[in-house]
Amino acid sequence: MAGHRRDHWGIVGGLLEAIETGRRGEIRMNVSPTHLSIQVGLSYDRSVSYLYDLERAGLLEFDVIGARLTEKGEQFLADYRAWSRALESYGLQSPGRL
């Protein structure tokens, strides 16, 4: 994403959305830290740091196929999306874009 910088919350939102997308439907995609780092365009080390913080906050947990959102994580993602839409409706930048 040349020329596009994300802030902390944009990265968090991107990771949570990637996890949700990977776990949706009958076919479960791999939602390992490596796959997520590629999907959101972060280095592996930086992704792992974010994932660790999100796990500590209770927003995600890991199982056999990788990361999955907890109920708290699903609610956070819904709130994040609502906040993004609200900002955009007022012509402001959504979280995650600087």
trRosetta pair geometry for C-beta under 8 A, 3 or more apart (Angstrom, degrees):
i j d omega theta_ij theta_ji phi_ij phi_ji
1 4 4.1 -70 158 60 110 115
1 6 7.9 48 88 -27 153 101
1 41 5.9 83 1 143 105 174
4 97 7.1 -51 -161 -128 90 89
5 97 7.7 107 75 -152 57 47
5 98 4.8 -38 87 48 105 113
6 10 3.4 -135 -164 99 103 132
6 11 5.2 132 118 -53 127 75
6 14 6.9 -15 -157 -17 166 137
6 96 4.8 -20 -147 -172 96 75
6 97 6.8 -37 -109 -82 60 41
6 98 7.3 159 -127 -2 12 93
7 10 5.1 98 49 8 62 106
7 11 7.3 -124 102 -4 33 90
7 95 6.9 -94 62 -175 116 70
7 96 5.9 -135 42 -115 78 25
7 97 7.6 -49 0 27 93 12
7 98 5.5 112 -50 -52 96 106
8 11 6.0 -63 -156 35 29 108
8 12 6.4 26 151 -17 66 107
9 12 5.3 -48 -142 38 38 114
9 13 6.0 40 156 -19 67 105
9 80 7.2 -173 179 -136 102 112
9 95 4.2 -51 106 170 129 124
9 96 5.8 -105 96 -62 76 71
10 13 5.7 -52 -143 39 29 111
10 14 6.2 33 154 -21 62 108
10 94 7.9 105 -97 113 99 88
10 95 5.8 -167 -63 136 72 69
10 96 1.9 119 -101 -135 100 79
10 97 6.3 123 -90 -38 146 46
11 14 5.6 -54 -146 37 30 114
11 15 6.4 30 156 -18 64 104
11 40 6.9 96 -149 163 70 135
11 42 6.8 73 -145 -69 116 137
11 50 6.1 -114 137 -111 116 153
11 96 7.2 165 -20 -127 44 92
12 15 6.0 -57 -150 36 28 109
12 16 6.4 22 156 -13 65 109
12 50 6.7 -155 -90 -165 65 117
12 54 6.9 155 -140 -82 92 116
12 80 7.6 -145 106 -112 102 150
13 16 5.9 -59 -145 40 30 107
13 17 6.1 28 158 -18 66 109
13 77 7.2 127 -136 -129 69 73
13 80 4.8 -176 -105 162 107 143
13 81 7.8 141 -149 -64 118 63
13 84 7.4 102 -145 -55 161 134
13 95 6.6 122 -21 99 144 110
13 96 5.7 -79 44 -66 130 135
14 17 5.8 -56 -143 39 27 109
14 18 6.2 29 157 -20 63 107
14 40 4.4 117 136 -132 121 116
14 96 7.0 128 -34 -139 100 137
15 18 5.7 -56 -148 35 29 111
15 19 6.5 29 154 -18 64 105
15 36 6.1 50 -139 -180 83 124
15 40 5.7 -33 -76 -53 64 162
15 47 7.2 155 -105 -146 121 84
15 50 5.8 -176 -44 127 162 132
15 51 6.8 -151 -171 -78 144 76
15 54 6.8 -148 108 -35 138 159
16 19 5.7 -52 -149 35 33 112
16 20 6.3 33 153 -18 65 106
16 54 7.4 -169 -72 -143 93 147
16 59 6.9 -63 -100 157 118 124
16 60 7.4 -151 -109 -56 79 120
16 69 6.4 70 -155 -94 88 118
16 73 6.1 -165 -135 -178 114 100
16 76 6.9 -118 -126 97 163 106
16 77 4.6 -158 141 -89 133 111
16 80 7.2 110 64 33 145 156
17 20 5.6 -53 -145 38 32 112
17 21 6.1 33 156 -19 66 108
17 77 6.7 149 -70 -147 64 121
18 21 5.8 -54 -143 39 29 111
18 22 6.2 29 157 -19 63 111
18 31 7.3 149 132 -134 85 96
18 36 5.4 128 113 -134 139 82
18 39 4.6 128 -140 114 136 138
18 40 5.6 -98 -32 -53 149 101
19 22 5.8 -60 -147 38 27 111
19 23 6.3 12 160 -10 64 114
19 31 5.3 85 -128 -162 66 137
19 36 6.9 5 -66 -106 79 125
19 60 6.3 -73 -160 -116 172 135
19 66 7.9 -147 -128 121 89 109
19 67 4.9 -73 -121 108 122 113
19 68 6.6 164 175 -119 112 26
19 69 5.6 132 114 -45 125 88
19 73 7.8 -37 89 155 143 141
20 23 6.2 -71 -148 42 26 102
20 24 6.4 38 155 -42 65 106
20 69 5.8 11 -78 -17 82 137
20 74 7.5 116 -101 -109 117 76
20 77 6.3 131 -45 -177 143 171
21 24 5.8 -48 -147 12 30 118
21 29 7.5 -7 119 35 76 136
22 28 7.0 52 155 -172 71 66
22 29 4.0 -101 -147 69 80 107
22 30 7.0 -71 -163 76 128 27
22 31 3.9 140 109 -76 150 105
22 35 7.4 106 -113 122 149 133
22 36 7.9 -82 -21 -82 153 85
22 39 7.9 -100 -57 -63 120 171
22 66 7.4 -35 127 78 144 136
23 28 6.1 7 -130 -134 48 94
23 29 7.7 -93 -53 43 34 78
23 31 6.3 -21 -52 -31 87 150
23 68 5.6 98 -94 -121 152 88
23 69 7.3 -146 34 12 152 89
25 28 7.6 -178 78 -71 75 48
28 31 7.8 -73 174 -10 92 103
28 65 5.5 27 134 154 133 169
29 35 7.3 -179 146 166 100 151
30 35 4.7 156 108 -45 98 160
30 65 6.5 -129 -121 -175 51 88
30 66 6.0 101 -178 -23 58 141
31 35 6.2 -116 -125 80 21 129
31 36 6.2 49 -169 -59 65 103
31 65 6.4 63 32 130 87 88
31 66 3.6 -180 80 96 69 135
31 67 4.8 -106 132 50 112 78
31 68 7.1 110 79 -67 149 59
32 35 4.8 93 53 10 78 102
32 36 6.9 -147 92 -5 38 89
32 65 7.9 -104 -53 166 77 50
32 66 4.3 -117 -68 -101 46 122
32 67 7.6 143 -109 -4 18 84
33 36 5.7 -58 -142 40 30 111
33 37 6.2 33 160 -24 66 105
33 44 6.7 80 137 -157 103 82
33 47 5.7 144 -171 117 86 116
33 48 5.3 39 -163 -86 144 80
33 51 5.8 -110 -108 8 101 164
33 66 7.5 -170 -23 -146 52 105
33 67 7.5 95 -66 -31 62 116
34 37 6.0 -55 -149 32 27 109
34 38 6.7 23 155 -13 62 105
34 44 6.3 -7 -108 -117 64 111
35 38 5.9 -60 -155 38 32 109
35 39 6.1 30 152 -21 67 111
35 66 7.1 -49 42 -110 124 163
36 39 5.5 -57 -143 38 33 113
36 40 6.2 4 168 3 69 110
36 47 5.7 153 101 -170 99 134
36 51 7.1 103 86 -73 154 128
36 66 7.7 162 -31 176 111 136
36 67 6.7 18 -51 23 146 136
37 40 6.7 -68 -140 50 24 90
37 42 5.1 -97 -148 75 76 82
37 43 6.6 -35 -168 129 126 18
37 44 4.8 -98 -29 -96 180 50
37 46 7.4 121 -130 66 109 80
37 47 3.6 -117 -89 -16 94 157
37 48 7.7 -20 -66 -32 125 70
38 41 7.6 26 -177 -72 27 38
40 47 6.9 138 59 -106 119 111
42 46 4.6 -118 174 88 112 116
42 47 4.6 141 91 -60 122 88
42 50 7.4 12 128 7 172 137
43 46 4.5 86 58 10 87 105
43 47 6.9 -154 89 -8 43 87
44 47 5.7 -59 -149 37 29 112
44 48 6.3 29 156 -20 66 107
45 48 5.8 -54 -147 35 29 111
45 49 6.5 33 153 -21 62 105
46 49 5.7 -52 -152 33 33 115
46 50 6.6 31 152 -15 65 104
47 50 5.8 -58 -152 39 33 109
47 51 6.1 30 153 -18 68 109
48 51 5.6 -54 -141 40 31 112
48 52 6.2 38 156 -24 64 104
49 52 5.8 -52 -149 32 27 113
49 53 6.7 26 153 -15 61 105
50 53 5.8 -58 -152 37 32 110
50 54 6.3 28 153 -16 68 108
51 54 5.6 -55 -144 40 32 110
51 55 6.2 35 154 -21 66 105
51 60 7.0 -67 -155 75 77 139
51 67 6.5 -107 -145 -87 119 142
52 55 5.7 -54 -147 36 29 111
52 56 6.3 30 153 -18 63 106
53 56 5.7 -54 -148 37 31 112
53 57 6.3 25 154 -15 64 109
54 57 5.7 -56 -145 41 32 109
54 59 4.5 -75 -173 64 86 117
54 60 5.0 29 129 20 112 109
54 73 7.2 63 177 -110 107 116
55 58 7.7 49 177 -67 32 21
55 59 7.4 -92 -75 53 24 71
55 60 5.5 -63 -84 77 66 82
55 61 6.4 103 -135 -99 91 45
55 62 7.2 -16 -109 -21 133 93
57 72 7.9 -149 132 124 81 133
58 70 5.9 -72 165 56 69 157
58 72 5.0 23 124 64 102 154
58 73 7.5 -150 125 -45 56 85
59 69 6.8 -42 163 -142 69 76
59 70 6.2 -160 -172 36 19 102
59 72 5.7 -104 -100 106 52 97
59 73 3.6 105 -177 -93 67 91
59 76 5.5 -39 -124 27 116 151
60 67 5.0 8 172 -169 134 104
60 68 6.4 158 -156 80 84 33
60 69 5.5 -55 -100 -104 80 42
60 70 6.1 -158 -96 -9 22 85
60 73 5.1 78 -62 -86 65 157
61 67 7.4 151 82 -148 26 61
61 68 6.2 -25 65 62 73 83
61 70 5.8 75 -9 -61 100 102
62 66 6.4 -68 -141 -180 84 30
62 67 5.6 -43 -96 -91 72 53
62 68 7.5 136 -112 15 24 76
63 66 7.3 -6 58 55 63 25
63 68 5.8 3 10 3 112 124
65 68 7.9 68 72 -51 92 106
69 73 3.6 -145 -158 100 86 126
69 74 5.0 113 134 -56 132 74
69 77 6.7 -44 -130 -12 150 136
70 73 4.6 103 44 4 67 102
70 74 7.2 -125 96 -4 38 84
71 74 5.7 -49 -150 33 34 112
71 75 6.6 32 152 -16 64 104
72 75 5.8 -55 -150 37 32 110
72 76 6.3 35 151 -21 65 106
73 76 5.5 -50 -145 35 33 113
73 77 6.3 33 156 -19 65 105
74 77 5.8 -54 -148 36 30 111
74 78 6.5 32 152 -19 63 104
75 78 5.7 -52 -149 35 33 112
75 79 6.4 32 153 -16 66 106
76 79 5.7 -58 -149 40 31 110
76 80 6.1 36 151 -24 66 106
77 80 5.4 -49 -143 34 32 116
77 81 6.4 33 156 -18 64 103
78 81 5.9 -55 -150 36 30 110
78 82 6.4 30 152 -19 64 107
79 82 5.6 -53 -146 37 33 112
79 83 6.3 34 154 -20 66 106
80 83 5.8 -56 -149 37 29 111
80 84 6.4 32 152 -21 64 105
80 95 6.9 -96 -160 61 86 139
81 84 5.6 -51 -148 34 33 114
81 85 6.4 31 155 -17 65 104
82 85 5.8 -55 -149 37 31 110
82 86 6.3 33 152 -21 65 106
83 86 5.6 -52 -146 34 31 113
83 87 6.5 31 156 -17 64 104
83 94 8.0 119 115 -154 74 80
83 95 6.3 24 114 -9 116 125
84 87 6.0 -57 -151 36 28 109
84 88 6.3 23 155 -14 64 111
84 94 4.0 38 -151 -154 84 118
84 95 5.8 -94 -87 29 83 86
84 96 7.5 -4 -107 15 117 116
85 88 5.8 -60 -146 42 30 110
85 89 6.2 35 155 -27 66 106
85 94 7.9 32 -48 -111 25 117
86 89 5.8 -53 -148 30 29 113
86 90 7.0 13 157 -5 61 106
87 90 6.2 -70 -158 43 32 101
87 92 4.3 -88 -173 81 84 106
87 93 6.5 -33 153 86 129 34
87 94 5.0 147 79 -102 126 52
87 95 6.9 136 7 -25 158 69
88 91 7.5 46 -172 -77 36 18
88 92 7.0 -103 -74 62 26 62
88 94 5.3 -6 -53 -64 99 102
93 97 4.9 -133 -171 81 111 104
93 98 7.5 86 164 -100 160 22
94 97 5.9 65 62 14 73 111
